[in-house]
Amino acid sequence: MNKIAHIGIAVTSLDDMIPFYRDQLGLTFQGKEEVPSEHVRVAFFKIGESAIELLEPLNDDSPIAKFIDKKGEGIHHVALDVDDINARLDHLKSEGVPLIHDEPKTGAHDSQVAFLHPKAANGVLFELCQQK
């Protein structure tokens, strides 16, 4: 693990929340994009070597929509930057760590991502993230 890549925060509306993070907190807005594999629209804000990622559901089937329905808006996950996501997943599998994704999938910025099951860390959802 190299660093915290980003902290994901579930929101119902990017347009409503972007001004707070950009204008009130003064974070550098890096843009928005859709991530079809996760059924979300995301916005990133740079903070030091890491980022904050806002996640807005695109539809009711989105994992983020289900999260908001169950727990409300707020911190969704912590993403950890890794050099070799496949090797890291193989290691975790060999250690018996429960995973949501056995194989990486394409995330924001064309990165490769995979989520560990929150049971692995007492309710904390971790994402492994390998940048292109």
N, C-alpha and C positions, 0 to 999 in steps of 0.2 A: 504494500500500500504506500503510495507516494504522498498523498495529501487528501484533504476533503475537496472533492471536485466542486460540489455544490450542496446546498440544502434545498430540498423541494418543499414548497408550500402550496397546499391546495387552496384555490380561490374560486368563487363562483363567476367572477368577471375580471379578466385582465385589465380591461379598459378602466374599470373603477379603481383598481389597486396600483396600476403603474405610476400614477402621479405621486402617491405616498412614498414609494420606494425611490423614485427619481427625484422628486422635488423636496419632500420633507426630510427623508433620510440622506439625500444627496448622493445616492449610489449611481454609478455609471450605467445607463441603460444600453444594453448590447443588442436589442432587437427581439422580435417575435418570430415564431415559426410553428407550423403544425407538425405533430408527430403522429402519423396515422397508425403506427403499430400500437400506440397506447391510447388512441382516441382522445388526444389532448392538444390544446394550443398552449405554447409556453412562451414566457418572457424571461430573459436573463439579465441580471444586474451584477456587475463586477464588484467584488469586495476583496482587496488584497490579491492573494493567489487563488482565491476561490470565487464562488458566485452564489447568488440566490436565484433559484428557479421558481417562478410562479407557474402553476399548472391549472388550467381551466378545462373542464370537461367539454368535449365536442358533442356528446350525446349521453343519454341515460345509461347506456351500456358501458361507458367509460369506467375504469377502476377508480378514477378520481371522483366521478359523480357518486359512486357507491360509497367511497370514503367520506365525502361531504355529508351524504344522507345519514351515515352511521355516526360520525364523530364531529361533524361541522368543519368549517374552514380551519386551517392551521398547518403545522409542520407535518409533512407526509413521509419524507424519507431523508436519509443522509447518503450522499453519493461519494464513493471512494474512488480516487483515480488509481488505476493499475496499468502496468506496462504490458502484461500478457494476460488478457481476460480468460482465454481458454485454459492456460496453465493454472490460473487461480481457481477457476471453476472445477477443474480436475482434482486439484488439491482439496477443495472444500467437499466435493463428493466423496473422496477417499476417506475423509475425516467424519463422514456421516452427517454433515451439516445439511439441514433441509433447505432446498432451493425452490424458488418459484419458476425460474428458468434454468434448464439444464444446459442450454446453448445460448450464446449471445444473440441479441437482435439489434436492429438499427434504432438508435435514439436520436435526440436532438444533435444538430451539427454533424450528422453522419457518424456519430460515435457508435461504438459497440457497447451494449449495456446488458446486464442481467441482474435480477433481484434475488436476494436471499429471503427465505421465508422469515417473517417476523418472529416465529417460534424459536428461531436460532439465537435471538438476542433479547429474549424476554419482552417482546412486543415492539422492538425497534426495527423498522424496515430499512435495510441497507441495499444500496444499488452499487454494483461494480461498474465502472465506466472507463473505457479505453478510448482515448481521443485518436482521431485519424492523424 
